[in-house]
């Protein structure tokens, strides 16, 4: 299945949920926000939200910092 992951073409072997993709990429759900086709997905919906052919997925990380 072809998707765009963080702006790059990527192939996933099967249909999967956002939570499954995070596990595959070894990313903790607590540290990332997911944007799917320009919409932010609530963390509570990661398990129920399926990724489909042609979807655009962005991992958005928040970083602390400052002076």
PyMOL Python script that loads the backbone (N, CA, C, O; Angstrom):
from pymol import cmd

cmd.read_pdbstr("""\
ATOM      1  N   UNK A   1       0.849  -1.158   0.000  1.00  0.00           N
ATOM      2  CA  UNK A   1       0.000   0.000   0.000  1.00  0.00           C
ATOM      3  C   UNK A   1       0.908   1.238   0.000  1.00  0.00           C
ATOM      4  O   UNK A   1       1.809   1.349   0.831  1.00  0.00           O
ATOM      5  N   UNK A   2       0.671   2.148  -0.915  1.00  0.00           N
ATOM      6  CA  UNK A   2       1.475   3.360  -1.043  1.00  0.00           C
ATOM      7  C   UNK A   2       0.874   4.499  -0.232  1.00  0.00           C
ATOM      8  O   UNK A   2      -0.319   4.790  -0.326  1.00  0.00           O
ATOM      9  N   UNK A   3       1.725   5.138   0.568  1.00  0.00           N
ATOM     10  CA  UNK A   3       1.326   6.298   1.365  1.00  0.00           C
ATOM     11  C   UNK A   3       2.454   7.331   1.297  1.00  0.00           C
ATOM     12  O   UNK A   3       3.549   7.045   0.814  1.00  0.00           O
ATOM     13  N   UNK A   4       2.165   8.517   1.784  1.00  0.00           N
ATOM     14  CA  UNK A   4       3.199   9.538   1.953  1.00  0.00           C
ATOM     15  C   UNK A   4       3.430   9.673   3.453  1.00  0.00           C
ATOM     16  O   UNK A   4       2.521  10.045   4.196  1.00  0.00           O
ATOM     17  N   UNK A   5       4.638   9.371   3.892  1.00  0.00           N
ATOM     18  CA  UNK A   5       4.977   9.389   5.311  1.00  0.00           C
ATOM     19  C   UNK A   5       6.043  10.454   5.546  1.00  0.00           C
ATOM     20  O   UNK A   5       7.172  10.338   5.070  1.00  0.00           O
ATOM     21  N   UNK A   6       5.670  11.482   6.279  1.00  0.00           N
ATOM     22  CA  UNK A   6       6.572  12.614   6.529  1.00  0.00           C
ATOM     23  C   UNK A   6       7.130  13.186   5.228  1.00  0.00           C
ATOM     24  O   UNK A   6       8.316  13.502   5.134  1.00  0.00           O
ATOM     25  N   UNK A   7       6.258  13.316   4.229  1.00  0.00           N
ATOM     26  CA  UNK A   7       6.631  13.943   2.969  1.00  0.00           C
ATOM     27  C   UNK A   7       7.335  13.050   1.972  1.00  0.00           C
ATOM     28  O   UNK A   7       7.703  13.508   0.890  1.00  0.00           O
ATOM     29  N   UNK A   8       7.535  11.769   2.312  1.00  0.00           N
ATOM     30  CA  UNK A   8       8.240  10.848   1.413  1.00  0.00           C
ATOM     31  C   UNK A   8       7.349   9.665   1.068  1.00  0.00           C
ATOM     32  O   UNK A   8       6.586   9.180   1.903  1.00  0.00           O
ATOM     33  N   UNK A   9       7.458   9.204  -0.183  1.00  0.00           N
ATOM     34  CA  UNK A   9       6.706   8.019  -0.588  1.00  0.00           C
ATOM     35  C   UNK A   9       7.169   6.838   0.247  1.00  0.00           C
ATOM     36  O   UNK A   9       8.364   6.648   0.476  1.00  0.00           O
ATOM     37  N   UNK A  10       6.209   6.053   0.694  1.00  0.00           N
ATOM     38  CA  UNK A  10       6.511   4.897   1.529  1.00  0.00           C
ATOM     39  C   UNK A  10       5.537   3.779   1.190  1.00  0.00           C
ATOM     40  O   UNK A  10       4.404   4.036   0.783  1.00  0.00           O
ATOM     41  N   UNK A  11       5.977   2.549   1.357  1.00  0.00           N
ATOM     42  CA  UNK A  11       5.125   1.396   1.090  1.00  0.00           C
ATOM     43  C   UNK A  11       4.903   0.648   2.400  1.00  0.00           C
ATOM     44  O   UNK A  11       5.855   0.270   3.083  1.00  0.00           O
ATOM     45  N   UNK A  12       3.637   0.441   2.739  1.00  0.00           N
ATOM     46  CA  UNK A  12       3.280  -0.373   3.901  1.00  0.00           C
ATOM     47  C   UNK A  12       2.811  -1.720   3.379  1.00  0.00           C
ATOM     48  O   UNK A  12       2.111  -1.784   2.369  1.00  0.00           O
ATOM     49  N   UNK A  13       3.188  -2.792   4.053  1.00  0.00           N
ATOM     50  CA  UNK A  13       2.866  -4.138   3.584  1.00  0.00           C
ATOM     51  C   UNK A  13       1.385  -4.461   3.646  1.00  0.00           C
ATOM     52  O   UNK A  13       0.899  -5.303   2.890  1.00  0.00           O
ATOM     53  N   UNK A  14       0.657  -3.795   4.547  1.00  0.00           N
ATOM     54  CA  UNK A  14      -0.760  -4.113   4.726  1.00  0.00           C
ATOM     55  C   UNK A  14      -1.489  -2.900   5.283  1.00  0.00           C
ATOM     56  O   UNK A  14      -0.872  -1.933   5.729  1.00  0.00           O
ATOM     57  N   UNK A  15      -2.808  -2.971   5.248  1.00  0.00           N
ATOM     58  CA  UNK A  15      -3.616  -1.952   5.897  1.00  0.00           C
ATOM     59  C   UNK A  15      -3.395  -2.062   7.399  1.00  0.00           C
ATOM     60  O   UNK A  15      -3.370  -3.162   7.950  1.00  0.00           O
ATOM     61  N   UNK A  16      -3.237  -0.923   8.054  1.00  0.00           N
ATOM     62  CA  UNK A  16      -3.000  -0.946   9.495  1.00  0.00           C
ATOM     63  C   UNK A  16      -3.554   0.317  10.129  1.00  0.00           C
ATOM     64  O   UNK A  16      -3.868   1.292   9.446  1.00  0.00           O
ATOM     65  N   UNK A  17      -3.668   0.278  11.439  1.00  0.00           N
ATOM     66  CA  UNK A  17      -4.120   1.450  12.190  1.00  0.00           C
ATOM     67  C   UNK A  17      -2.924   2.365  12.446  1.00  0.00           C
ATOM     68  O   UNK A  17      -1.771   1.975  12.261  1.00  0.00           O
ATOM     69  N   UNK A  18      -3.219   3.564  12.866  1.00  0.00           N
ATOM     70  CA  UNK A  18      -2.148   4.490  13.244  1.00  0.00           C
ATOM     71  C   UNK A  18      -1.326   3.894  14.379  1.00  0.00           C
ATOM     72  O   UNK A  18      -0.099   3.990  14.370  1.00  0.00           O
ATOM     73  N   UNK A  19      -1.986   3.282  15.351  1.00  0.00           N
ATOM     74  CA  UNK A  19      -1.271   2.679  16.474  1.00  0.00           C
ATOM     75  C   UNK A  19      -0.320   1.581  15.989  1.00  0.00           C
ATOM     76  O   UNK A  19       0.809   1.485  16.470  1.00  0.00           O
ATOM     77  N   UNK A  20      -0.766   0.759  15.049  1.00  0.00           N
ATOM     78  CA  UNK A  20       0.099  -0.293  14.501  1.00  0.00           C
ATOM     79  C   UNK A  20       1.303   0.307  13.775  1.00  0.00           C
ATOM     80  O   UNK A  20       2.414  -0.214  13.878  1.00  0.00           O
ATOM     81  N   UNK A  21       1.088   1.396  13.046  1.00  0.00           N
ATOM     82  CA  UNK A  21       2.199   2.061  12.354  1.00  0.00           C
ATOM     83  C   UNK A  21       3.209   2.598  13.361  1.00  0.00           C
ATOM     84  O   UNK A  21       4.416   2.467  13.161  1.00  0.00           O
ATOM     85  N   UNK A  22       2.724   3.197  14.434  1.00  0.00           N
ATOM     86  CA  UNK A  22       3.632   3.704  15.461  1.00  0.00           C
ATOM     87  C   UNK A  22       4.452   2.572  16.069  1.00  0.00           C
ATOM     88  O   UNK A  22       5.652   2.729  16.294  1.00  0.00           O
ATOM     89  N   UNK A  23       3.818   1.439  16.334  1.00  0.00           N
ATOM     90  CA  UNK A  23       4.547   0.283  16.873  1.00  0.00           C
ATOM     91  C   UNK A  23       5.591  -0.199  15.874  1.00  0.00           C
ATOM     92  O   UNK A  23       6.716  -0.521  16.257  1.00  0.00           O
ATOM     93  N   UNK A  24       5.225  -0.251  14.593  1.00  0.00           N
ATOM     94  CA  UNK A  24       6.142  -0.676  13.536  1.00  0.00           C
ATOM     95  C   UNK A  24       7.372   0.233  13.484  1.00  0.00           C
ATOM     96  O   UNK A  24       8.495  -0.232  13.288  1.00  0.00           O
ATOM     97  N   UNK A  25       7.141   1.534  13.663  1.00  0.00           N
ATOM     98  CA  UNK A  25       8.228   2.516  13.606  1.00  0.00           C
ATOM     99  C   UNK A  25       8.907   2.724  14.962  1.00  0.00           C
ATOM    100  O   UNK A  25       9.828   3.532  15.083  1.00  0.00           O
ATOM    101  N   UNK A  26       8.448   1.990  15.979  1.00  0.00           N
ATOM    102  CA  UNK A  26       8.999   2.080  17.341  1.00  0.00           C
ATOM    103  C   UNK A  26       8.899   3.502  17.903  1.00  0.00           C
ATOM    104  O   UNK A  26       9.849   4.040  18.472  1.00  0.00           O
ATOM    105  N   UNK A  27       7.706   4.091  17.721  1.00  0.00           N
ATOM    106  CA  UNK A  27       7.429   5.437  18.222  1.00  0.00           C
ATOM    107  C   UNK A  27       6.375   5.333  19.312  1.00  0.00           C
ATOM    108  O   UNK A  27       5.325   4.724  19.109  1.00  0.00           O
ATOM    109  N   UNK A  28       6.651   5.924  20.462  1.00  0.00           N
ATOM    110  CA  UNK A  28       5.681   5.926  21.555  1.00  0.00           C
ATOM    111  C   UNK A  28       4.563   6.913  21.236  1.00  0.00           C
ATOM    112  O   UNK A  28       4.840   8.066  20.904  1.00  0.00           O
ATOM    113  N   UNK A  29       3.307   6.485  21.331  1.00  0.00           N
ATOM    114  CA  UNK A  29       2.185   7.384  21.034  1.00  0.00           C
ATOM    115  C   UNK A  29       2.167   8.640  21.901  1.00  0.00           C
ATOM    116  O   UNK A  29       1.634   9.670  21.490  1.00  0.00           O
ATOM    117  N   UNK A  30       2.745   8.559  23.089  1.00  0.00           N
ATOM    118  CA  UNK A  30       2.729   9.688  24.016  1.00  0.00           C
ATOM    119  C   UNK A  30       3.582  10.865  23.540  1.00  0.00           C
ATOM    120  O   UNK A  30       3.377  11.996  23.980  1.00  0.00           O
ATOM    121  N   UNK A  31       4.535  10.604  22.647  1.00  0.00           N
ATOM    122  CA  UNK A  31       5.489  11.654  22.273  1.00  0.00           C
ATOM    123  C   UNK A  31       5.253  12.241  20.882  1.00  0.00           C
ATOM    124  O   UNK A  31       6.059  13.037  20.401  1.00  0.00           O
ATOM    125  N   UNK A  32       4.156  11.854  20.236  1.00  0.00           N
ATOM    126  CA  UNK A  32       3.935  12.299  18.863  1.00  0.00           C
ATOM    127  C   UNK A  32       2.468  12.662  18.644  1.00  0.00           C
ATOM    128  O   UNK A  32       1.568  12.091  19.260  1.00  0.00           O
ATOM    129  N   UNK A  33       2.255  13.610  17.764  1.00  0.00           N
ATOM    130  CA  UNK A  33       0.916  13.920  17.271  1.00  0.00           C
ATOM    131  C   UNK A  33       0.877  13.462  15.822  1.00  0.00           C
ATOM    132  O   UNK A  33       1.858  13.614  15.094  1.00  0.00           O
ATOM    133  N   UNK A  34      -0.242  12.907  15.406  1.00  0.00           N
ATOM    134  CA  UNK A  34      -0.373  12.404  14.039  1.00  0.00           C
ATOM    135  C   UNK A  34      -1.298  13.305  13.242  1.00  0.00           C
ATOM    136  O   UNK A  34      -2.408  13.632  13.661  1.00  0.00           O
ATOM    137  N   UNK A  35      -0.802  13.693  12.081  1.00  0.00           N
ATOM    138  CA  UNK A  35      -1.620  14.434  11.123  1.00  0.00           C
ATOM    139  C   UNK A  35      -1.892  13.481   9.958  1.00  0.00           C
ATOM    140  O   UNK A  35      -0.964  12.998   9.309  1.00  0.00           O
ATOM    141  N   UNK A  36      -3.161  13.220   9.704  1.00  0.00           N
ATOM    142  CA  UNK A  36      -3.568  12.310   8.630  1.00  0.00           C
ATOM    143  C   UNK A  36      -4.385  13.105   7.625  1.00  0.00           C
ATOM    144  O   UNK A  36      -5.479  13.579   7.934  1.00  0.00           O
ATOM    145  N   UNK A  37      -3.844  13.246   6.419  1.00  0.00           N
ATOM    146  CA  UNK A  37      -4.525  14.011   5.367  1.00  0.00           C
ATOM    147  C   UNK A  37      -4.936  15.397   5.852  1.00  0.00           C
ATOM    148  O   UNK A  37      -6.072  15.828   5.651  1.00  0.00           O
ATOM    149  N   UNK A  38      -4.001  16.083   6.490  1.00  0.00           N
ATOM    150  CA  UNK A  38      -4.171  17.464   6.965  1.00  0.00           C
ATOM    151  C   UNK A  38      -5.094  17.608   8.171  1.00  0.00           C
ATOM    152  O   UNK A  38      -5.484  18.728   8.503  1.00  0.00           O
ATOM    153  N   UNK A  39      -5.451  16.521   8.830  1.00  0.00           N
ATOM    154  CA  UNK A  39      -6.282  16.577  10.039  1.00  0.00           C
ATOM    155  C   UNK A  39      -5.531  15.938  11.199  1.00  0.00           C
ATOM    156  O   UNK A  39      -4.939  14.868  11.055  1.00  0.00           O
ATOM    157  N   UNK A  40      -5.562  16.606  12.355  1.00  0.00           N
ATOM    158  CA  UNK A  40      -4.948  16.043  13.558  1.00  0.00           C
ATOM    159  C   UNK A  40      -5.850  14.936  14.087  1.00  0.00           C
ATOM    160  O   UNK A  40      -7.063  15.117  14.202  1.00  0.00           O
ATOM    161  N   UNK A  41      -5.255  13.788  14.411  1.00  0.00           N
ATOM    162  CA  UNK A  41      -6.008  12.648  14.929  1.00  0.00           C
ATOM    163  C   UNK A  41      -5.838  12.594  16.446  1.00  0.00           C
ATOM    164  O   UNK A  41      -4.716  12.605  16.952  1.00  0.00           O
ATOM    165  N   UNK A  42      -6.949  12.535  17.161  1.00  0.00           N
ATOM    166  CA  UNK A  42      -6.937  12.412  18.619  1.00  0.00           C
ATOM    167  C   UNK A  42      -6.239  11.108  19.005  1.00  0.00           C
ATOM    168  O   UNK A  42      -6.483  10.065  18.398  1.00  0.00           O
ATOM    169  N   UNK A  43      -5.376  11.173  20.010  1.00  0.00           N
ATOM    170  CA  UNK A  43      -4.646   9.976  20.447  1.00  0.00           C
ATOM    171  C   UNK A  43      -5.590   8.827  20.806  1.00  0.00           C
ATOM    172  O   UNK A  43      -5.238   7.661  20.631  1.00  0.00           O
ATOM    173  N   UNK A  44      -6.770   9.143  21.300  1.00  0.00           N
ATOM    174  CA  UNK A  44      -7.742   8.107  21.657  1.00  0.00           C
ATOM    175  C   UNK A  44      -8.234   7.346  20.430  1.00  0.00           C
ATOM    176  O   UNK A  44      -8.790   6.255  20.562  1.00  0.00           O
ATOM    177  N   UNK A  45      -8.037   7.905  19.243  1.00  0.00           N
ATOM    178  CA  UNK A  45      -8.521   7.279  18.011  1.00  0.00           C
ATOM    179  C   UNK A  45      -7.415   6.589  17.211  1.00  0.00           C
ATOM    180  O   UNK A  45      -7.670   6.098  16.111  1.00  0.00           O
ATOM    181  N   UNK A  46      -6.194   6.542  17.743  1.00  0.00           N
ATOM    182  CA  UNK A  46      -5.081   5.920  17.024  1.00  0.00           C
ATOM    183  C   UNK A  46      -5.375   4.463  16.666  1.00  0.00           C
ATOM    184  O   UNK A  46      -5.068   4.021  15.559  1.00  0.00           O
ATOM    185  N   UNK A  47      -5.966   3.720  17.597  1.00  0.00           N
ATOM    186  CA  UNK A  47      -6.229   2.298  17.359  1.00  0.00           C
ATOM    187  C   UNK A  47      -7.341   2.091  16.333  1.00  0.00           C
ATOM    188  O   UNK A  47      -7.295   1.138  15.556  1.00  0.00           O
ATOM    189  N   UNK A  48      -8.327   2.966  16.326  1.00  0.00           N
ATOM    190  CA  UNK A  48      -9.499   2.796  15.463  1.00  0.00           C
ATOM    191  C   UNK A  48      -9.347   3.445  14.086  1.00  0.00           C
ATOM    192  O   UNK A  48     -10.172   3.217  13.201  1.00  0.00           O
ATOM    193  N   UNK A  49      -8.298   4.253  13.898  1.00  0.00           N
ATOM    194  CA  UNK A  49      -8.128   4.965  12.632  1.00  0.00           C
ATOM    195  C   UNK A  49      -7.220   4.170  11.704  1.00  0.00           C
ATOM    196  O   UNK A  49      -6.043   3.961  11.999  1.00  0.00           O
ATOM    197  N   UNK A  50      -7.777   3.730  10.581  1.00  0.00           N
ATOM    198  CA  UNK A  50      -7.018   2.950   9.604  1.00  0.00           C
ATOM    199  C   UNK A  50      -6.346   3.848   8.578  1.00  0.00           C
ATOM    200  O   UNK A  50      -6.886   4.877   8.173  1.00  0.00           O
ATOM    201  N   UNK A  51      -5.166   3.434   8.173  1.00  0.00           N
ATOM    202  CA  UNK A  51      -4.437   4.114   7.106  1.00  0.00           C
ATOM    203  C   UNK A  51      -4.821   3.438   5.796  1.00  0.00           C
ATOM    204  O   UNK A  51      -4.860   2.211   5.700  1.00  0.00           O
ATOM    205  N   UNK A  52      -5.102   4.264   4.789  1.00  0.00           N
ATOM    206  CA  UNK A  52      -5.559   3.747   3.498  1.00  0.00           C
ATOM    207  C   UNK A  52      -4.594   4.142   2.386  1.00  0.00           C
ATOM    208  O   UNK A  52      -3.768   5.039   2.553  1.00  0.00           O
ATOM    209  N   UNK A  53      -4.708   3.469   1.264  1.00  0.00           N
ATOM    210  CA  UNK A  53      -3.911   3.761   0.071  1.00  0.00           C
ATOM    211  C   UNK A  53      -3.946   5.262  -0.232  1.00  0.00           C
ATOM    212  O   UNK A  53      -5.015   5.869  -0.289  1.00  0.00           O
ATOM    213  N   UNK A  54      -2.764   5.848  -0.422  1.00  0.00           N
ATOM    214  CA  UNK A  54      -2.669   7.251  -0.794  1.00  0.00           C
ATOM    215  C   UNK A  54      -2.729   8.241   0.354  1.00  0.00           C
ATOM    216  O   UNK A  54      -2.615   9.445   0.127  1.00  0.00           O
ATOM    217  N   UNK A  55      -2.905   7.767   1.588  1.00  0.00           N
ATOM    218  CA  UNK A  55      -2.978   8.679   2.733  1.00  0.00           C
ATOM    219  C   UNK A  55      -1.655   9.420   2.923  1.00  0.00           C
ATOM    220  O   UNK A  55      -0.584   8.922   2.577  1.00  0.00           O
ATOM    221  N   UNK A  56      -1.763  10.616   3.480  1.00  0.00           N
ATOM    222  CA  UNK A  56      -0.609  11.433   3.844  1.00  0.00           C
ATOM    223  C   UNK A  56      -0.531  11.468   5.368  1.00  0.00           C
ATOM    224  O   UNK A  56      -1.446  11.948   6.037  1.00  0.00           O
ATOM    225  N   UNK A  57       0.565  10.956   5.903  1.00  0.00           N
ATOM    226  CA  UNK A  57       0.743  10.848   7.346  1.00  0.00           C
ATOM    227  C   UNK A  57       1.967  11.667   7.748  1.00  0.00           C
ATOM    228  O   UNK A  57       3.037  11.542   7.152  1.00  0.00           O
ATOM    229  N   UNK A  58       1.792  12.498   8.758  1.00  0.00           N
ATOM    230  CA  UNK A  58       2.909  13.273   9.295  1.00  0.00           C
ATOM    231  C   UNK A  58       3.037  12.985  10.782  1.00  0.00           C
ATOM    232  O   UNK A  58       2.046  13.005  11.512  1.00  0.00           O
ATOM    233  N   UNK A  59       4.257  12.717  11.231  1.00  0.00           N
ATOM    234  CA  UNK A  59       4.554  12.595  12.650  1.00  0.00           C
ATOM    235  C   UNK A  59       5.016  13.976  13.113  1.00  0.00           C
ATOM    236  O   UNK A  59       5.997  14.509  12.595  1.00  0.00           O
ATOM    237  N   UNK A  60       4.322  14.548  14.076  1.00  0.00           N
ATOM    238  CA  UNK A  60       4.663  15.877  14.581  1.00  0.00           C
ATOM    239  C   UNK A  60       5.132  15.729  16.024  1.00  0.00           C
ATOM    240  O   UNK A  60       4.382  15.291  16.896  1.00  0.00           O
ATOM    241  N   UNK A  61       6.384  16.101  16.255  1.00  0.00           N
ATOM    242  CA  UNK A  61       6.965  16.013  17.591  1.00  0.00           C
ATOM    243  C   UNK A  61       7.040  17.401  18.195  1.00  0.00           C
ATOM    244  O   UNK A  61       7.353  18.372  17.505  1.00  0.00           O
ATOM    245  N   UNK A  62       6.754  17.493  19.480  1.00  0.00           N
ATOM    246  CA  UNK A  62       6.885  18.756  20.190  1.00  0.00           C
ATOM    247  C   UNK A  62       8.164  18.708  21.003  1.00  0.00           C
ATOM    248  O   UNK A  62       8.445  17.733  21.700  1.00  0.00           O
ATOM    249  N   UNK A  63       8.934  19.784  20.898  1.00  0.00           N
ATOM    250  CA  UNK A  63      10.211  19.827  21.592  1.00  0.00           C
ATOM    251  C   UNK A  63      10.237  21.030  22.518  1.00  0.00           C
ATOM    252  O   UNK A  63       9.820  22.130  22.155  1.00  0.00           O
ATOM    253  N   UNK A  64      10.729  20.797  23.704  1.00  0.00           N
ATOM    254  CA  UNK A  64      10.909  21.887  24.645  1.00  0.00           C
ATOM    255  C   UNK A  64      12.232  22.584  24.384  1.00  0.00           C
ATOM    256  O   UNK A  64      13.103  22.059  23.691  1.00  0.00           O
ATOM    257  N   UNK A  65      12.361  23.720  24.926  1.00  0.00           N
ATOM    258  CA  UNK A  65      13.622  24.436  24.752  1.00  0.00           C
ATOM    259  C   UNK A  65      13.487  25.863  25.229  1.00  0.00           C
ATOM    260  O   UNK A  65      12.502  26.239  25.864  1.00  0.00           O
ATOM    261  N   UNK A  66      14.454  26.615  24.924  1.00  0.00           N
ATOM    262  CA  UNK A  66      14.434  28.017  25.300  1.00  0.00           C
ATOM    263  C   UNK A  66      15.710  28.402  26.014  1.00  0.00           C
ATOM    264  O   UNK A  66      16.659  27.624  26.111  1.00  0.00           O
ATOM    265  N   UNK A  67      15.705  29.602  26.500  1.00  0.00           N
ATOM    266  CA  UNK A  67      16.908  30.125  27.162  1.00  0.00           C
ATOM    267  C   UNK A  67      16.821  29.982  28.651  1.00  0.00           C
ATOM    268  O   UNK A  67      17.746  30.370  29.364  1.00  0.00           O
TER     269      UNK A  67
END
""", "prot")
cmd.dss("prot")
cmd.show_as("cartoon", "prot")
cmd.util.cbc("prot")
cmd.orient("prot")
